[in-house]
């Protein structure tokens, strides 16, 4: 009887909150990752941007590490000589990394820096996304601008996007976390609102069915449905861990989460 009553109470609780999705932790690294901001899963590698210093400090301490899909460290000094690297995107053998005022292009074969693309007037380049045509978009959080790089030439795409951060290109549209507003822009720069988030958005990843996973750096991970409903999947604020620019494997439904000041990378399965 007690078991039946408990089951009913749990069912009622789930129904009351409307929670339909959850995250189940698979693994987490030791606290040895030097301020990880972004994780990009590519093949069998997790490329992880490391700030390893002040969040916006031009101190040359930053770089990119390589981890396995199981969270084992391959190389924490794969790329060095960056400042405060954040979002990343890959085009062929080139890894594009946002680094304050530049987009740094790294050869993925050898980890060597091929070029540094200066973005004029940029102050705080943050997230990166790429299209299937190899066009790169990068956000500048402090100026509220989004830049479009075609053939490595920056051109202004959007401006007046308050606290713009996370970007993701999906099916010819750019999905944008701009403060608490989660929106999308088409090729004609027409902006359509999707949802209002409880806190400012950071990482943006499509689930594959029209829904998205969106993080807030403060320590929250949200599930955002195509019709604008928002569920809180994870709250790490009490653990004093941030939830920065996630990576996502849609086939395995695994979220790769960099915890920034928590100095770990964790993997969660979306259920």
Protein Blocks (a to p, Z undefined) as FASTA:
>chain_A
ZZmmmmmmmmmmmmmnopabdcddfbdcddfbghiabdcdehjbccdddfkpafklcehl
accddddfkopafblclpghiabdcbdddehjbccddehjaccdddfklopafbdcddeh
iabdcbdcddfkopacdddfknopacddeehiacdfbghiahiabdcdeehiacddehjb
ccdddfkopacdfbdcfbdcfbdcdfhlopacdddfklpacdddfkopacdfbdcklnop
acddddddfklopacddehjnopacddddZZ
